[in-house]
């Protein structure tokens, strides 16, 4: 399935947001996510199944910089 991740095309298997994040090796701290323009709380990630052409934006904190 194709999604848009931080403005770039990205190919994944059918998955929820937790699986996507695990594949990206993101820890549970220091980032925020929006799906199709809406903020997603971290406690809801496993419940959200991705669809074709979903747009995901992940922003990471950059302390000290």
PQR file of N, CA, C, O and H, with PARSE charges and radii, in Angstrom:
ATOM      1  N   UNK A   1       0.841  -1.162   0.000 -0.4000 1.5000
ATOM      2  CA  UNK A   1       0.000   0.000   0.000 -0.0000 2.0000
ATOM      3  C   UNK A   1       0.897   1.239   0.000  0.5500 1.7000
ATOM      4  O   UNK A   1       1.988   1.224   0.568 -0.5500 1.4000
ATOM      5  N   UNK A   2       0.438   2.283  -0.625 -0.4000 1.5000
ATOM      6  CA  UNK A   2       1.205   3.528  -0.690 -0.0000 2.0000
ATOM      7  C   UNK A   2       0.616   4.539   0.282  0.5500 1.7000
ATOM      8  O   UNK A   2      -0.598   4.722   0.364 -0.5500 1.4000
ATOM      9  H   UNK A   2      -0.449   2.295  -1.087  0.4000 1.0000
ATOM     10  N   UNK A   3       1.514   5.191   1.016 -0.4000 1.5000
ATOM     11  CA  UNK A   3       1.143   6.292   1.893 -0.0000 2.0000
ATOM     12  C   UNK A   3       2.100   7.445   1.618  0.5500 1.7000
ATOM     13  O   UNK A   3       3.084   7.295   0.893 -0.5500 1.4000
ATOM     14  H   UNK A   3       2.501   5.043   0.949  0.4000 1.0000
ATOM     15  N   UNK A   4       1.802   8.576   2.196 -0.4000 1.5000
ATOM     16  CA  UNK A   4       2.703   9.733   2.126 -0.0000 2.0000
ATOM     17  C   UNK A   4       3.227   9.954   3.533  0.5500 1.7000
ATOM     18  O   UNK A   4       2.454  10.224   4.452 -0.5500 1.4000
ATOM     19  H   UNK A   4       1.003   8.698   2.785  0.4000 1.0000
ATOM     20  N   UNK A   5       4.530   9.840   3.704 -0.4000 1.5000
ATOM     21  CA  UNK A   5       5.169   9.986   5.010 -0.0000 2.0000
ATOM     22  C   UNK A   5       6.091  11.195   4.970  0.5500 1.7000
ATOM     23  O   UNK A   5       7.098  11.189   4.263 -0.5500 1.4000
ATOM     24  H   UNK A   5       5.158   9.620   2.958  0.4000 1.0000
ATOM     25  N   UNK A   6       5.753  12.222   5.718 -0.4000 1.5000
ATOM     26  CA  UNK A   6       6.517  13.477   5.740 -0.0000 2.0000
ATOM     27  C   UNK A   6       6.761  14.002   4.326  0.5500 1.7000
ATOM     28  O   UNK A   6       7.858  14.450   3.993 -0.5500 1.4000
ATOM     29  H   UNK A   6       4.935  12.227   6.292  0.4000 1.0000
ATOM     30  N   UNK A   7       5.716  13.937   3.506 -0.4000 1.5000
ATOM     31  CA  UNK A   7       5.777  14.509   2.169 -0.0000 2.0000
ATOM     32  C   UNK A   7       6.371  13.610   1.106  0.5500 1.7000
ATOM     33  O   UNK A   7       6.420  13.999  -0.061 -0.5500 1.4000
ATOM     34  H   UNK A   7       4.824  13.572   3.776  0.4000 1.0000
ATOM     35  N   UNK A   8       6.828  12.412   1.473 -0.4000 1.5000
ATOM     36  CA  UNK A   8       7.455  11.488   0.532 -0.0000 2.0000
ATOM     37  C   UNK A   8       6.596  10.242   0.367  0.5500 1.7000
ATOM     38  O   UNK A   8       5.969   9.786   1.324 -0.5500 1.4000
ATOM     39  H   UNK A   8       6.789  12.097   2.421  0.4000 1.0000
ATOM     40  N   UNK A   9       6.562   9.689  -0.842 -0.4000 1.5000
ATOM     41  CA  UNK A   9       5.850   8.439  -1.067 -0.0000 2.0000
ATOM     42  C   UNK A   9       6.571   7.319  -0.331  0.5500 1.7000
ATOM     43  O   UNK A   9       7.801   7.267  -0.304 -0.5500 1.4000
ATOM     44  H   UNK A   9       7.071  10.059  -1.619  0.4000 1.0000
ATOM     45  N   UNK A  10       5.793   6.427   0.262 -0.4000 1.5000
ATOM     46  CA  UNK A  10       6.332   5.357   1.092 -0.0000 2.0000
ATOM     47  C   UNK A  10       5.471   4.125   0.882  0.5500 1.7000
ATOM     48  O   UNK A  10       4.244   4.221   0.892 -0.5500 1.4000
ATOM     49  H   UNK A  10       4.794   6.469   0.240  0.4000 1.0000
ATOM     50  N   UNK A  11       6.080   2.992   0.697 -0.4000 1.5000
ATOM     51  CA  UNK A  11       5.367   1.729   0.459 -0.0000 2.0000
ATOM     52  C   UNK A  11       5.421   0.880   1.724  0.5500 1.7000
ATOM     53  O   UNK A  11       6.496   0.652   2.279 -0.5500 1.4000
ATOM     54  H   UNK A  11       7.077   2.914   0.689  0.4000 1.0000
ATOM     55  N   UNK A  12       4.253   0.411   2.180 -0.4000 1.5000
ATOM     56  CA  UNK A  12       4.190  -0.442   3.362 -0.0000 2.0000
ATOM     57  C   UNK A  12       3.191  -1.566   3.134  0.5500 1.7000
ATOM     58  O   UNK A  12       2.372  -1.517   2.216 -0.5500 1.4000
ATOM     59  H   UNK A  12       3.380   0.596   1.729  0.4000 1.0000
ATOM     60  N   UNK A  13       3.276  -2.576   3.988 -0.4000 1.5000
ATOM     61  CA  UNK A  13       2.244  -3.608   4.036 -0.0000 2.0000
ATOM     62  C   UNK A  13       1.063  -3.021   4.806  0.5500 1.7000
ATOM     63  O   UNK A  13       1.220  -2.018   5.503 -0.5500 1.4000
ATOM     64  H   UNK A  13       3.941  -2.616   4.734  0.4000 1.0000
ATOM     65  N   UNK A  14      -0.092  -3.619   4.691 -0.4000 1.5000
ATOM     66  CA  UNK A  14      -1.235  -3.177   5.488 -0.0000 2.0000
ATOM     67  C   UNK A  14      -0.845  -3.204   6.955  0.5500 1.7000
ATOM     68  O   UNK A  14      -0.372  -4.225   7.454 -0.5500 1.4000
ATOM     69  H   UNK A  14      -0.220  -4.434   4.124  0.4000 1.0000
ATOM     70  N   UNK A  15      -1.038  -2.098   7.643 -0.4000 1.5000
ATOM     71  CA  UNK A  15      -0.556  -2.018   9.024 -0.0000 2.0000
ATOM     72  C   UNK A  15      -1.308  -0.937   9.787  0.5500 1.7000
ATOM     73  O   UNK A  15      -2.016  -0.109   9.213 -0.5500 1.4000
ATOM     74  H   UNK A  15      -1.423  -1.268   7.238  0.4000 1.0000
ATOM     75  N   UNK A  16      -1.127  -0.978  11.099 -0.4000 1.5000
ATOM     76  CA  UNK A  16      -1.618   0.123  11.922 -0.0000 2.0000
ATOM     77  C   UNK A  16      -0.449   1.074  12.176  0.5500 1.7000
ATOM     78  O   UNK A  16       0.682   0.808  11.767 -0.5500 1.4000
ATOM     79  H   UNK A  16      -0.551  -1.650  11.565  0.4000 1.0000
ATOM     80  N   UNK A  17      -0.733   2.178  12.850 -0.4000 1.5000
ATOM     81  CA  UNK A  17       0.323   3.168  13.073 -0.0000 2.0000
ATOM     82  C   UNK A  17       1.434   2.649  13.973  0.5500 1.7000
ATOM     83  O   UNK A  17       2.591   3.032  13.795 -0.5500 1.4000
ATOM     84  H   UNK A  17      -1.651   2.394  13.182  0.4000 1.0000
ATOM     85  N   UNK A  18       1.118   1.799  14.923 -0.4000 1.5000
ATOM     86  CA  UNK A  18       2.160   1.238  15.792 -0.0000 2.0000
ATOM     87  C   UNK A  18       3.167   0.416  15.003  0.5500 1.7000
ATOM     88  O   UNK A  18       4.370   0.506  15.245 -0.5500 1.4000
ATOM     89  H   UNK A  18       0.179   1.488  15.067  0.4000 1.0000
ATOM     90  N   UNK A  19       2.685  -0.380  14.065 -0.4000 1.5000
ATOM     91  CA  UNK A  19       3.568  -1.199  13.231 -0.0000 2.0000
ATOM     92  C   UNK A  19       4.453  -0.309  12.360  0.5500 1.7000
ATOM     93  O   UNK A  19       5.646  -0.574  12.210 -0.5500 1.4000
ATOM     94  H   UNK A  19       1.707  -0.453  13.868  0.4000 1.0000
ATOM     95  N   UNK A  20       3.879   0.733  11.794 -0.4000 1.5000
ATOM     96  CA  UNK A  20       4.662   1.674  10.989 -0.0000 2.0000
ATOM     97  C   UNK A  20       5.781   2.285  11.825  0.5500 1.7000
ATOM     98  O   UNK A  20       6.927   2.341  11.379 -0.5500 1.4000
ATOM     99  H   UNK A  20       2.910   0.948  11.916  0.4000 1.0000
ATOM    100  N   UNK A  21       5.460   2.740  13.024 -0.4000 1.5000
ATOM    101  CA  UNK A  21       6.472   3.361  13.879 -0.0000 2.0000
ATOM    102  C   UNK A  21       7.562   2.381  14.276  0.5500 1.7000
ATOM    103  O   UNK A  21       8.736   2.746  14.327 -0.5500 1.4000
ATOM    104  H   UNK A  21       4.529   2.694  13.386  0.4000 1.0000
ATOM    105  N   UNK A  22       7.190   1.154  14.555 -0.4000 1.5000
ATOM    106  CA  UNK A  22       8.197   0.138  14.887 -0.0000 2.0000
ATOM    107  C   UNK A  22       9.138  -0.070  13.703  0.5500 1.7000
ATOM    108  O   UNK A  22      10.346  -0.219  13.890 -0.5500 1.4000
ATOM    109  H   UNK A  22       6.236   0.857  14.514  0.4000 1.0000
ATOM    110  N   UNK A  23       8.598  -0.081  12.498 -0.4000 1.5000
ATOM    111  CA  UNK A  23       9.420  -0.229  11.300 -0.0000 2.0000
ATOM    112  C   UNK A  23      10.347   0.946  11.067  0.5500 1.7000
ATOM    113  O   UNK A  23      11.391   0.807  10.429 -0.5500 1.4000
ATOM    114  H   UNK A  23       7.617   0.040  12.347  0.4000 1.0000
ATOM    115  N   UNK A  24       9.964   2.104  11.583 -0.4000 1.5000
ATOM    116  CA  UNK A  24      10.800   3.305  11.455 -0.0000 2.0000
ATOM    117  C   UNK A  24      11.762   3.451  12.623  0.5500 1.7000
ATOM    118  O   UNK A  24      12.541   4.403  12.671 -0.5500 1.4000
ATOM    119  H   UNK A  24       9.116   2.217  12.101  0.4000 1.0000
ATOM    120  N   UNK A  25      11.716   2.509  13.573 -0.4000 1.5000
ATOM    121  CA  UNK A  25      12.580   2.521  14.764 -0.0000 2.0000
ATOM    122  C   UNK A  25      12.423   3.782  15.601  0.5500 1.7000
ATOM    123  O   UNK A  25      13.402   4.305  16.133 -0.5500 1.4000
ATOM    124  H   UNK A  25      11.084   1.735  13.534  0.4000 1.0000
ATOM    125  N   UNK A  26      11.195   4.271  15.717 -0.4000 1.5000
ATOM    126  CA  UNK A  26      10.939   5.436  16.556 -0.0000 2.0000
ATOM    127  C   UNK A  26      10.651   4.988  17.971  0.5500 1.7000
ATOM    128  O   UNK A  26       9.885   4.049  18.191 -0.5500 1.4000
ATOM    129  H   UNK A  26      10.399   3.847  15.285  0.4000 1.0000
ATOM    130  N   UNK A  27      11.262   5.657  18.925 -0.4000 1.5000
ATOM    131  CA  UNK A  27      10.972   5.371  20.326 -0.0000 2.0000
ATOM    132  C   UNK A  27       9.666   6.057  20.695  0.5500 1.7000
ATOM    133  O   UNK A  27       9.108   6.801  19.888 -0.5500 1.4000
ATOM    134  H   UNK A  27      11.883   6.419  18.746  0.4000 1.0000
ATOM    135  N   UNK A  28       9.184   5.820  21.880 -0.4000 1.5000
ATOM    136  CA  UNK A  28       7.923   6.403  22.321 -0.0000 2.0000
ATOM    137  C   UNK A  28       8.051   7.863  22.745  0.5500 1.7000
ATOM    138  O   UNK A  28       7.033   8.504  23.009 -0.5500 1.4000
ATOM    139  H   UNK A  28       9.638   5.216  22.535  0.4000 1.0000
ATOM    140  N   UNK A  29       9.237   8.402  22.818 -0.4000 1.5000
ATOM    141  CA  UNK A  29       9.418   9.767  23.284 -0.0000 2.0000
ATOM    142  C   UNK A  29      10.017  10.649  22.195  0.5500 1.7000
ATOM    143  O   UNK A  29      10.742  10.176  21.320 -0.5500 1.4000
ATOM    144  H   UNK A  29      10.064   7.881  22.604  0.4000 1.0000
ATOM    145  N   UNK A  30       9.704  11.924  22.265 -0.4000 1.5000
ATOM    146  CA  UNK A  30      10.378  12.906  21.427 -0.0000 2.0000
ATOM    147  C   UNK A  30       9.783  13.132  20.051  0.5500 1.7000
ATOM    148  O   UNK A  30      10.456  13.696  19.189 -0.5500 1.4000
ATOM    149  H   UNK A  30       9.115  12.308  22.976  0.4000 1.0000
ATOM    150  N   UNK A  31       8.548  12.713  19.810 -0.4000 1.5000
ATOM    151  CA  UNK A  31       7.936  12.946  18.506 -0.0000 2.0000
ATOM    152  C   UNK A  31       6.421  13.111  18.655  0.5500 1.7000
ATOM    153  O   UNK A  31       5.836  12.736  19.672 -0.5500 1.4000
ATOM    154  H   UNK A  31       8.001  12.254  20.511  0.4000 1.0000
ATOM    155  N   UNK A  32       5.807  13.676  17.626 -0.4000 1.5000
ATOM    156  CA  UNK A  32       4.355  13.813  17.543 -0.0000 2.0000
ATOM    157  C   UNK A  32       3.948  13.419  16.130  0.5500 1.7000
ATOM    158  O   UNK A  32       4.744  13.500  15.195 -0.5500 1.4000
ATOM    159  H   UNK A  32       6.281  13.981  16.801  0.4000 1.0000
ATOM    160  N   UNK A  33       2.689  12.987  15.989 -0.4000 1.5000
ATOM    161  CA  UNK A  33       2.224  12.500  14.694 -0.0000 2.0000
ATOM    162  C   UNK A  33       0.868  13.089  14.332  0.5500 1.7000
ATOM    163  O   UNK A  33       0.009  13.303  15.187 -0.5500 1.4000
ATOM    164  H   UNK A  33       2.042  12.921  16.749  0.4000 1.0000
ATOM    165  N   UNK A  34       0.707  13.345  13.041 -0.4000 1.5000
ATOM    166  CA  UNK A  34      -0.595  13.738  12.497 -0.0000 2.0000
ATOM    167  C   UNK A  34      -0.933  12.782  11.357  0.5500 1.7000
ATOM    168  O   UNK A  34      -0.067  12.424  10.558 -0.5500 1.4000
ATOM    169  H   UNK A  34       1.406  13.171  12.346  0.4000 1.0000
ATOM    170  N   UNK A  35      -2.179  12.378  11.291 -0.4000 1.5000
ATOM    171  CA  UNK A  35      -2.679  11.525  10.220 -0.0000 2.0000
ATOM    172  C   UNK A  35      -3.740  12.307   9.482  0.5500 1.7000
ATOM    173  O   UNK A  35      -4.769  12.670  10.053 -0.5500 1.4000
ATOM    174  H   UNK A  35      -2.882  12.669  11.941  0.4000 1.0000
ATOM    175  N   UNK A  36      -3.486  12.568   8.204 -0.4000 1.5000
ATOM    176  CA  UNK A  36      -4.410  13.345   7.382 -0.0000 2.0000
ATOM    177  C   UNK A  36      -4.779  14.668   8.051  0.5500 1.7000
ATOM    178  O   UNK A  36      -5.932  15.097   8.020 -0.5500 1.4000
ATOM    179  H   UNK A  36      -2.651  12.273   7.740  0.4000 1.0000
ATOM    180  N   UNK A  37      -3.773  15.302   8.656 -0.4000 1.5000
ATOM    181  CA  UNK A  37      -3.945  16.627   9.236 -0.0000 2.0000
ATOM    182  C   UNK A  37      -4.469  16.659  10.662  0.5500 1.7000
ATOM    183  O   UNK A  37      -4.655  17.742  11.217 -0.5500 1.4000
ATOM    184  H   UNK A  37      -2.837  14.953   8.680  0.4000 1.0000
ATOM    185  N   UNK A  38      -4.713  15.494  11.278 -0.4000 1.5000
ATOM    186  CA  UNK A  38      -5.224  15.454  12.640 -0.0000 2.0000
ATOM    187  C   UNK A  38      -4.200  14.825  13.576  0.5500 1.7000
ATOM    188  O   UNK A  38      -3.650  13.762  13.288 -0.5500 1.4000
ATOM    189  H   UNK A  38      -4.562  14.614  10.828  0.4000 1.0000
ATOM    190  N   UNK A  39      -3.950  15.495  14.704 -0.4000 1.5000
ATOM    191  CA  UNK A  39      -3.041  14.971  15.713 -0.0000 2.0000
ATOM    192  C   UNK A  39      -3.565  13.632  16.228  0.5500 1.7000
ATOM    193  O   UNK A  39      -4.765  13.475  16.457 -0.5500 1.4000
ATOM    194  H   UNK A  39      -4.397  16.359  14.938  0.4000 1.0000
ATOM    195  N   UNK A  40      -2.658  12.665  16.411 -0.4000 1.5000
ATOM    196  CA  UNK A  40      -3.019  11.347  16.916 -0.0000 2.0000
ATOM    197  C   UNK A  40      -2.325  11.126  18.264  0.5500 1.7000
ATOM    198  O   UNK A  40      -1.096  11.110  18.327 -0.5500 1.4000
ATOM    199  H   UNK A  40      -1.684  12.792  16.225  0.4000 1.0000
ATOM    200  N   UNK A  41      -3.099  10.957  19.343 -0.4000 1.5000
ATOM    201  CA  UNK A  41      -2.477  10.644  20.636 -0.0000 2.0000
ATOM    202  C   UNK A  41      -1.786   9.287  20.587  0.5500 1.7000
ATOM    203  O   UNK A  41      -2.265   8.372  19.919 -0.5500 1.4000
ATOM    204  H   UNK A  41      -4.097  10.970  19.292  0.4000 1.0000
ATOM    205  N   UNK A  42      -0.681   9.153  21.278 -0.4000 1.5000
ATOM    206  CA  UNK A  42       0.097   7.910  21.238 -0.0000 2.0000
ATOM    207  C   UNK A  42      -0.686   6.703  21.734  0.5500 1.7000
ATOM    208  O   UNK A  42      -0.424   5.583  21.296 -0.5500 1.4000
ATOM    209  H   UNK A  42      -0.291   9.897  21.821  0.4000 1.0000
ATOM    210  N   UNK A  43      -1.635   6.902  22.631 -0.4000 1.5000
ATOM    211  CA  UNK A  43      -2.404   5.768  23.137 -0.0000 2.0000
ATOM    212  C   UNK A  43      -3.448   5.259  22.131  0.5500 1.7000
ATOM    213  O   UNK A  43      -4.117   4.260  22.398 -0.5500 1.4000
ATOM    214  H   UNK A  43      -1.848   7.812  22.987  0.4000 1.0000
ATOM    215  N   UNK A  44      -3.595   5.920  20.997 -0.4000 1.5000
ATOM    216  CA  UNK A  44      -4.547   5.506  19.959 -0.0000 2.0000
ATOM    217  C   UNK A  44      -3.872   4.867  18.741  0.5500 1.7000
ATOM    218  O   UNK A  44      -4.563   4.423  17.825 -0.5500 1.4000
ATOM    219  H   UNK A  44      -3.052   6.731  20.780  0.4000 1.0000
ATOM    220  N   UNK A  45      -2.542   4.814  18.714 -0.4000 1.5000
ATOM    221  CA  UNK A  45      -1.815   4.375  17.520 -0.0000 2.0000
ATOM    222  C   UNK A  45      -2.165   2.962  17.071  0.5500 1.7000
ATOM    223  O   UNK A  45      -2.343   2.725  15.877 -0.5500 1.4000
ATOM    224  H   UNK A  45      -1.980   5.175  19.459  0.4000 1.0000
ATOM    225  N   UNK A  46      -2.265   2.036  17.989 -0.4000 1.5000
ATOM    226  CA  UNK A  46      -2.513   0.634  17.631 -0.0000 2.0000
ATOM    227  C   UNK A  46      -3.905   0.429  17.051  0.5500 1.7000
ATOM    228  O   UNK A  46      -4.136  -0.532  16.317 -0.5500 1.4000
ATOM    229  H   UNK A  46      -2.120   2.228  18.960  0.4000 1.0000
ATOM    230  N   UNK A  47      -4.827   1.315  17.372 -0.4000 1.5000
ATOM    231  CA  UNK A  47      -6.214   1.158  16.917 -0.0000 2.0000
ATOM    232  C   UNK A  47      -6.449   1.720  15.517  0.5500 1.7000
ATOM    233  O   UNK A  47      -7.498   1.468  14.924 -0.5500 1.4000
ATOM    234  H   UNK A  47      -4.640   2.096  17.968  0.4000 1.0000
ATOM    235  N   UNK A  48      -5.503   2.469  14.986 -0.4000 1.5000
ATOM    236  CA  UNK A  48      -5.718   3.129  13.692 -0.0000 2.0000
ATOM    237  C   UNK A  48      -5.054   2.326  12.584  0.5500 1.7000
ATOM    238  O   UNK A  48      -3.832   2.184  12.543 -0.5500 1.4000
ATOM    239  H   UNK A  48      -4.651   2.674  15.468  0.4000 1.0000
ATOM    240  N   UNK A  49      -5.881   1.808  11.689 -0.4000 1.5000
ATOM    241  CA  UNK A  49      -5.414   1.050  10.529 -0.0000 2.0000
ATOM    242  C   UNK A  49      -5.202   2.028   9.377  0.5500 1.7000
ATOM    243  O   UNK A  49      -6.069   2.850   9.081 -0.5500 1.4000
ATOM    244  H   UNK A  49      -6.873   1.923  11.722  0.4000 1.0000
ATOM    245  N   UNK A  50      -4.056   1.932   8.740 -0.4000 1.5000
ATOM    246  CA  UNK A  50      -3.742   2.828   7.630 -0.0000 2.0000
ATOM    247  C   UNK A  50      -4.507   2.438   6.367  0.5500 1.7000
ATOM    248  O   UNK A  50      -4.813   1.268   6.140 -0.5500 1.4000
ATOM    249  H   UNK A  50      -3.352   1.264   8.980  0.4000 1.0000
ATOM    250  N   UNK A  51      -4.805   3.442   5.560 -0.4000 1.5000
ATOM    251  CA  UNK A  51      -5.467   3.250   4.274 -0.0000 2.0000
ATOM    252  C   UNK A  51      -4.574   3.778   3.161  0.5500 1.7000
ATOM    253  O   UNK A  51      -3.675   4.585   3.397 -0.5500 1.4000
ATOM    254  H   UNK A  51      -4.557   4.393   5.744  0.4000 1.0000
ATOM    255  N   UNK A  52      -4.831   3.317   1.959 -0.4000 1.5000
ATOM    256  CA  UNK A  52      -4.087   3.761   0.780 -0.0000 2.0000
ATOM    257  C   UNK A  52      -4.083   5.289   0.717  0.5500 1.7000
ATOM    258  O   UNK A  52      -5.128   5.922   0.865 -0.5500 1.4000
ATOM    259  H   UNK A  52      -5.562   2.661   1.767  0.4000 1.0000
ATOM    260  N   UNK A  53      -2.916   5.873   0.500 -0.4000 1.5000
ATOM    261  CA  UNK A  53      -2.698   7.316   0.320 -0.0000 2.0000
ATOM    262  C   UNK A  53      -2.943   8.152   1.571  0.5500 1.7000
ATOM    263  O   UNK A  53      -3.111   9.368   1.471 -0.5500 1.4000
ATOM    264  H   UNK A  53      -2.067   5.358   0.380  0.4000 1.0000
ATOM    265  N   UNK A  54      -2.969   7.519   2.762 -0.4000 1.5000
ATOM    266  CA  UNK A  54      -3.003   8.314   3.989 -0.0000 2.0000
ATOM    267  C   UNK A  54      -1.757   9.188   4.029  0.5500 1.7000
ATOM    268  O   UNK A  54      -0.690   8.799   3.554 -0.5500 1.4000
ATOM    269  H   UNK A  54      -2.833   6.532   2.843  0.4000 1.0000
ATOM    270  N   UNK A  55      -1.914  10.381   4.609 -0.4000 1.5000
ATOM    271  CA  UNK A  55      -0.784  11.292   4.767 -0.0000 2.0000
ATOM    272  C   UNK A  55      -0.400  11.361   6.239  0.5500 1.7000
ATOM    273  O   UNK A  55      -1.209  11.730   7.091 -0.5500 1.4000
ATOM    274  H   UNK A  55      -2.781  10.698   4.995  0.4000 1.0000
ATOM    275  N   UNK A  56       0.844  10.999   6.521 -0.4000 1.5000
ATOM    276  CA  UNK A  56       1.344  10.941   7.891 -0.0000 2.0000
ATOM    277  C   UNK A  56       2.506  11.912   8.021  0.5500 1.7000
ATOM    278  O   UNK A  56       3.445  11.899   7.226 -0.5500 1.4000
ATOM    279  H   UNK A  56       1.500  10.698   5.829  0.4000 1.0000
ATOM    280  N   UNK A  57       2.419  12.751   9.040 -0.4000 1.5000
ATOM    281  CA  UNK A  57       3.516  13.672   9.339 -0.0000 2.0000
ATOM    282  C   UNK A  57       4.033  13.349  10.729  0.5500 1.7000
ATOM    283  O   UNK A  57       3.269  13.308  11.694 -0.5500 1.4000
ATOM    284  H   UNK A  57       1.655  12.762   9.687  0.4000 1.0000
ATOM    285  N   UNK A  58       5.329  13.121  10.822 -0.4000 1.5000
ATOM    286  CA  UNK A  58       5.968  12.847  12.100 -0.0000 2.0000
ATOM    287  C   UNK A  58       6.983  13.948  12.351  0.5500 1.7000
ATOM    288  O   UNK A  58       7.857  14.212  11.525 -0.5500 1.4000
ATOM    289  H   UNK A  58       5.949  13.154  10.038  0.4000 1.0000
ATOM    290  N   UNK A  59       6.849  14.582  13.499 -0.4000 1.5000
ATOM    291  CA  UNK A  59       7.749  15.664  13.885 -0.0000 2.0000
ATOM    292  C   UNK A  59       8.504  15.213  15.121  0.5500 1.7000
ATOM    293  O   UNK A  59       7.905  14.753  16.093 -0.5500 1.4000
ATOM    294  H   UNK A  59       6.139  14.367  14.169  0.4000 1.0000
ATOM    295  N   UNK A  60       9.825  15.348  15.078 -0.4000 1.5000
ATOM    296  CA  UNK A  60      10.665  14.961  16.210 -0.0000 2.0000
ATOM    297  C   UNK A  60      11.220  16.197  16.893  0.5500 1.7000
ATOM    298  O   UNK A  60      11.572  17.184  16.248 -0.5500 1.4000
ATOM    299  H   UNK A  60      10.312  15.722  14.289  0.4000 1.0000
ATOM    300  N   UNK A  61      11.289  16.120  18.209 -0.4000 1.5000
ATOM    301  CA  UNK A  61      11.912  17.186  18.989 -0.0000 2.0000
ATOM    302  C   UNK A  61      13.420  17.148  18.767  0.5500 1.7000
ATOM    303  O   UNK A  61      14.008  16.074  18.634 -0.5500 1.4000
ATOM    304  H   UNK A  61      11.004  15.318  18.733  0.4000 1.0000
ATOM    305  N   UNK A  62      14.030  18.303  18.727 -0.4000 1.5000
ATOM    306  CA  UNK A  62      15.476  18.384  18.546 -0.0000 2.0000
ATOM    307  C   UNK A  62      16.036  19.245  19.682  0.5500 1.7000
ATOM    308  O   UNK A  62      16.307  20.431  19.496 -0.5500 1.4000
ATOM    309  H   UNK A  62      13.552  19.175  18.834  0.4000 1.0000
ATOM    310  N   UNK A  63      16.207  18.636  20.861 -0.4000 1.5000
ATOM    311  CA  UNK A  63      16.659  19.434  22.009 -0.0000 2.0000
ATOM    312  C   UNK A  63      18.056  20.001  21.816  0.5500 1.7000
ATOM    313  O   UNK A  63      18.931  19.369  21.225 -0.5500 1.4000
ATOM    314  H   UNK A  63      15.987  17.672  21.012  0.4000 1.0000
ATOM    315  N   UNK A  64      18.236  21.177  22.317 -0.4000 1.5000
ATOM    316  CA  UNK A  64      19.549  21.806  22.300 -0.0000 2.0000
ATOM    317  C   UNK A  64      19.939  22.401  20.967  0.5500 1.7000
ATOM    318  O   UNK A  64      21.086  22.808  20.781 -0.5500 1.4000
ATOM    319  H   UNK A  64      17.525  21.691  22.797  0.4000 1.0000
ATOM    320  N   UNK A  65      19.002  22.459  20.039 -0.4000 1.5000
ATOM    321  CA  UNK A  65      19.452  22.886  18.757 -0.0000 2.0000
ATOM    322  C   UNK A  65      18.701  23.881  18.034  0.5500 1.7000
ATOM    323  O   UNK A  65      19.082  24.258  16.926 -0.5500 1.4000
ATOM    324  H   UNK A  65      18.070  22.128  20.190  0.4000 1.0000
TER
END
